[in-house]
């Protein structure tokens, strides 16, 4: 944007100004709203603009009386203003635009108003979304800033390599792009953490004066990503988490974690478009429809951790002090089926107080995600004293959650689903086989949450499945959540 301003100024035909309306957050009166813009114009254009008291007088600021050249005005953070003042400003700008259009026989310098171009910058939909009468403009162009492409992310890191002399493994660059999907703020934040904050190789080089720093590899990425996921925040991700926690938007986000079916997107839903415009959700386009999804794996993981800790920071006793759990865990192995059985017993014994304040859907049922959060926190607490690690993965952006358990130098895959019917069960088996193959696992556990299950159906649907082409074993496990 600054480069655009410089180029226009260099041509000399127009006056161009970019200024921020960030202070508009605290505006509560018409006088204050007008004063904010007039002050910015005075300070940046060095013109003695008059104090104005009503909206009609706003137009006089953009006449030859005060401007020496036609003006191109760029108002950044315009959506910081309350909606009422956004609409009033835009109405007056619209009036100026109409007057200029009506003076078709006059040149730019002969027109009554010298506001030649206008750009309103903000993350919200500025025109038509919050104005109940619709957009006051019949001519407008909204520009959505796209994410960086994978090639552009690679280019960022290549610049760093050239300037610093420190190589970065391609796997690291690929992982940064995968986790952020090229979202500029998050991509550059992770890049900064990797190359500056947690770049021990470069720090050691300065101390030891080595010829060249060691490359940044996956070990460095894993450490950096741990801090980004749990220990740090920048304005971008903190804003996303904050918006996701607000009611009534929180219900949409919790519902998006469900695994049975995707959520159809429509921009006319005020909850959907608010979350979309604030970067909490994105749109997945198929051949015949649009669906909600999380914008990137990093955002989805960050939200998962935030809600899991918010809802289940306290779990009580996971098992009795003198209970024999040797059938569940040993020094060298972990029995996932036995662990799920113990979790099911724990959950049913503690269900009432665990779910006392849990968020519920409009039909008063518990959100599916709540069970996933609880299981995740249970596994984390169960394994932390034994140096086990549990991490959530979300391969598709919606409709699938997997827990990866690392214990005693072994990797265990646990895919979570809600039991819907026999058809969905078979689809889940096939999906689990594909995911196990991707992880190079010979066995994977497929955990279904269900309200209740009798012994006959438990035996039927917990039958071990072996995929003939791959030899991969799928262990279905039903976890009953009812009281």
Buried (B, 14 or more C-beta within 10 A) or exposed (E): EEEEBEEBBEEEEBBBBBBBBEBBEEBEEBEEBBBBBBBBBBEEBEBEBEEBEEBEBBBEBBBBEBBEBBBBBBBBBBBBBBBBBBBBBBBBBBBBBBBBEEBEEEEEEEBBBBBBEBBBBBEBBBBBBBBEEEBBBEEBEEEEEEBBEBEBBBEBBEEBBEEBEBBBBEEBBEBBBBBBBBBBBBBBBBBBBBBEEBBEBBEEBEEEEEEEBBEBBEEBBEBBBEEBBEEBBBEBBEBBBEBBBEEEBBBBBBBBBBBEEBBEBEEEBEBBBBBBBBBBBBEBEEEEEBBBBBBBBBBBBBBBBBBBBEBBEEBEEBBEEEEEBEEBBEEEEBBBBBBBBBBBEBBBEBBEEBBEEBBBEEEEEBBBBBBBBBBBBBBBBBBEEEEBEBBBBBBBBBBBBBBBBBBEEEEBBBBBBBBBEEEBBEEBBEBBBBBBBEBEBEBBBBBBBBEEBEEEEBEBBBEEBEBEEEEBBBBBBBBBBEE
